[in-house]
Amino acid sequence: MPARPEHASRFRELHREGAGLVMPNAWDVGTAIVLAETGFEAIATTSAGIAFSLGRADHVVPAGATAVSRAEMFERMRAVAGAVEVPVNGDLQDGFGATPDEVAETVRLAIEAGLAGGNIEDQANGVLYEEQLAVERIEAARAAIDAAGSDFVLTARTDGQHVEPRASLSSSIARANRYREAGADCLYVPGVNDLDDNARLVREIEGPLNVVIGLGSTGLSVPALRRIGVTRISLGGTIARAALGLVREAAVELLGSGTLGFAERQIGQGELNALFAGAERARVERVRRSRAPATVR
């Protein structure tokens, strides 16, 4: 599937249209289609959800475990981006490499894969990159986007509130502002679960802010985050973890009482068949149009 520049342009516009874009995270084509059909204006991928669907760990990978490779992650992200008619933001982790050149290559691949935007983290396996190197990595990503002439939305994520030892909120804000100066379009500080602290991020970070909800114990909600002016609200691996929680609950119920209470929440077979068949027809038609010869006027 070719790059989809119209999706990048639309995604950029959504960041200018005011606060509160809700962007849930899919981990395969099926979940992407269900989320898009529900009515969201944009969706994202989740590296956690993709990793869990492959039986692998994510974020801080335990000793002896194998992280999902860039090739494996892009295979899934490319399929998601090609499956829906809304912009898709890619979870690009740390750019799949420490050096600025590796980050730039990952961003180029993301544009070619049809992603409308992507997040670059400043940590690898729970350790923050040195700040100047982290800035240079964002600069390299920006240069790759500009060289491609793309509207791809670059989100710089700083994980100082999401790793141990936790950094001060002031230092995370300072990093985010340096990333903004380096060319990031959107900033992202996961692990901040207090509404007042998020309000401070909105005030002190010089650019659109993404806040993730459902990460750990939190009382944050979409209406509350919209009230304080958060530009974009994502869910990371929350829906994927909830789905796996339902699988476990179903297994426990079956082994215990032998009842099927969990089945009351399922989507009907006919409804899913119609939904996925419609999405497949749209994909086929889009490919057909892209291959049709241009009309000479």
Summary of the structure (lengths in Angstrom):
residues: 297
radius of gyration: 19.5
end to end distance: 27.0
largest distance: 69.8
contacts: 950
relative contact order: 0.13
helix: 50%
strand: 12%
